[in-house]
């Protein structure tokens, strides 16, 4: 969701802050802003004005850049906001400031400037306390409370004021704070929301530039070394040096939060020949799958020992579990739903898939012999992390992360991990992250089948051949794009659609419907085809397109009967059919024939045309494909 970028250097960092915000635009936002400390020297000279200076906008980062044109600063913070408390207005945009007690402004410069990701749950209580002490509020946000609270606690040491304020906050937060009296100091803190320190390259004789960000991607090109902060950390960043404090204010030893080198190649964040990032990422899926499966020579538990990041004993975990619980949100939840079919049919392991935001708020029966699997593109999804922690608190300690970010909180907190290698995914509507999650979950299925004595050498060899051929098979499916575009021309004029599937292709129907509604704003619903007679058939008319996923599997004949139910009510069918299903185009029946039947891995192939359908329909309707309204890429608040 929201994005944070901050910097302390000896040279101008305005362009770094703006470029960082632009790299975080994909996360979704409805306002943005920037604050500079004009009391910090820039290239040896002080900028005119002095003190804290702020600019905010409810337009894009490009408009913010026009406001700051000509400004120079060596210490600053910047933010993209996705509105929660308070509408997206300039007054509610970050950074927020505190002038101290009394009327806002009143000719006094701001003493504190702050940006914040997360939600403060006790903000009403803190607001009332601060108002009683004379602080006036200019916004409806929970964030402004933090700025005034830090000001009220400040006694010459910003890090100490932030640490003491953090002890009063309930909820989730990542913050970056400046103070008028300390021009070359930036203090951050995190609990429940990610925050990372970036270490830049120093010019000859100059202090090392240091950065804070909510996502390492924001620092592409300016930092290659990173320190990932842990829950409860307070970081004190000064010119050329930093220290990390624990909750008691004690500095942590340097090796407590090691510096990691990451290569953040710019090729992942450039569009190249594509019109949108979503289109680019759809066509990157064959490569993403090949990268995710690289090095898989056999089915062994060690595949889930976090790709060598840490030494683990996955074989012991897999031998000790009797069932699987998958927790995830959105598209990742649908990946888990597909995996349930695989895990129960191939591995014979009872599996439950829970929407993470619901799981921890209901009474459930814990089983310590359960493997709890968290699935998330970012590894920072607040609800999924909370669900994992809830399961652990119930005594289910054996946890596995399937995630696209090796340095994420989810990977760090789980006992085992499989890090997919989809690369940076910028489009809000997930595509390549979904298919690589499915590949990882299929590998998990095979490992558990082996652990339970249900995977013969012949079956292992067959599945490995299918996995190795998967990128080429998906490439052939993407070649169907011209046919999908013809479907999209019909869909662009519609306002409703149904998606049908059976078995493991039912979650693919759900995912297809989600993609269409996310980016084209067409109301779409996915159903198990067998449920048509139990309600959805009432919606079927000639104006309601019905998309059907029709692989040549054991449920094909049942599915054909469901299709006849649609046709008998005047419905128009759009069918993704395997070559040997004997389903042919006709009046009210449009068929795209898949290049080959792919057995258990068929869901990975069938989802790609549905992604393309949503994409091209959205293009024809003129929506903002990569940044759909009201949505954010990384949901880091509840």
C-alpha positions, 0 to 999 in steps of 0.5 A: 500500500503506502510507500516511504522513502527517506534519505540522509546525505551530504548532496541533494537527495530530492531526485532520489526521493521522487524516483523512489516514490515513482518506483513505489507507485505500483503499490497504489496511492491516492496522494503523495508528499515530501518534506525536506530539512533545509537546515542540512548542508547540501554540497557544503552550502545551506539552502535558503530558508532553513527548517522543515519544508513540505509539499503535498499533492492528491495527483501523481508523483509527477505533479509533486515533482513540479512543486519541488522543482528548484528545491534542494535538500540533503535530508528528507522524507517522502510518501505515497498514501492509500487513504484509510483514515480520512479522504484523499485530500491535501490536508490528509496527505503525508508528511504530517507535521507538528508545530507544538501546542497551540494553533497550527502554524501561527507563524511558527515553523514545524518542529516534527515532520513524519510519514507513516505506513499502517494503522494506529488503533488507539489514535482516538485515545491519543488524540484526546490526550494531545488535544487536552495538552493544547495540540490542534489537529489539521487532518482526520488521519491517525498519522498526525497523532504520531507527529504530535506525540513525538513532539510532546516527548521530544527533549533534545534526542529524536531517537529517544522521543520516537522510541518512547512514542512507539511504546504508546502506539497500538496497531501497525506502523512503519515511520520515518521522522525528521526534527527541526533541531536535528538537520542531519538526522532521520529516525525510523521505527517499525511494527507490523509494516516493513522498513529497510535501510539502504546503504549507498555508495560514498563519493571520494571523501564524502559520508556514505548516503543512507536511506530508509524505505518501505520497499528495497525496490524504491532504492534501485540504483542508489543502494545495493546493501540493505539492512532489514529491520525486525519487529520493534526496531528503532533505527537512528540514521545520521550522516554516514552512520546508523544504529538500531535500538531495541525497545529498551533503548539499547543499541543492538550489536552490528551483527544483529541486523546483518547488511545484505547485498541485493542486486535490484536490476532496473530491467524488471521495472522498465516497460520495454515494448509493452503497453502496461506492466500487467501485459509485460508480466503476463508474457514474462510468465514462461521465464518466471516459471523456468526461473522458479523451477531452476535447479529442481532436479529431483523431488526432495524435501530440501527444496523447501530449505529456503533455497540455501538461505538458512540451513533447515531440516525440511525432511523432518517437518514433512515426515511429522505432519498429517495435514496442511492449512493454507492461509492467504488473501486474494489471488494467493488464496485461489492458488491455495484452493488449486493446491488443495485439489493437488494435495488431497488427490496426489499426496493424500494429505487433508488440506484446508484453505483459509482466507487469512483475514477471516481465519484468526477471528474465528474459533478453530481447532488446532492440530500440532501435526499441521503444516501451516503454509502462508502464500503471499507475493510480497511476504508482507501481507498484513492479514497473512502474517497475522494468520501465521502468527495466530496459528503458531500461537495455537501450537501449530509451529511447523510453518512454510512460506511461499513467497516472491521476496526472499527478504520478506517478513514471512520468509524470515518468520517461517520455519521453511520457505520456497522463494519463487523467482517471479521477479518484481511484479508491478501491476496491481493485478497479480499474474506471474506471482500467481503462476509461480505460486502454483508451481511451488505448491505443486512441488510441495504436493510432490514432496509430501506425496513422497514423504507419505509413500505415494510417489513412485519413481515413475510418477516422479519422473513423469511430473518432473518432465511436465514441470520442465516442459511447462514454460514452453507449454505456457508460451504456446498458450500466450500465442493465443492472444489474437483470439482472446482479443476478439473475445475482449471486444465482446466483453468490453461492452458488458457489465456482468460476466460469469466464470465456470470451472470444475475441480481444480479449475473452479479456483481458476474460474474464480481467479479469472473473474477476479482479474476481470473485475479488478481492472475492467470494473466489470462485475464478474463472479466465478462458480463451480459449474455444478452450482448453476442450478442452485442460483446463478442460472437465474442470471443467464441471458444473452447479455451475460457472457459465460466463460467456461474452463473446459480441460479434458479431464474426468469432469468434462462430460458433466461440464458439457451438461452445464454448458447446455444449461446455459445455452438452453437459457439463451446464454453466450458461452466463451469456452477454453477447451482442450483440443480433444474435448470435441467442443466446437464453435457455433451459434452462441458458443465461442471456443478457443482451443488450447494447444495441449492437455496438461494433466495435473498442471492444466490450471497453470495453463488455463489461467493465462488466457483469462489474464489476457481477457481481463487485460485486453477488455480493460484496455478497450474500456480505457481503465488504468490497468496497472493502477486500478481504482481503490486497490493497492498492490501490497496490502500491509494494513488490516 
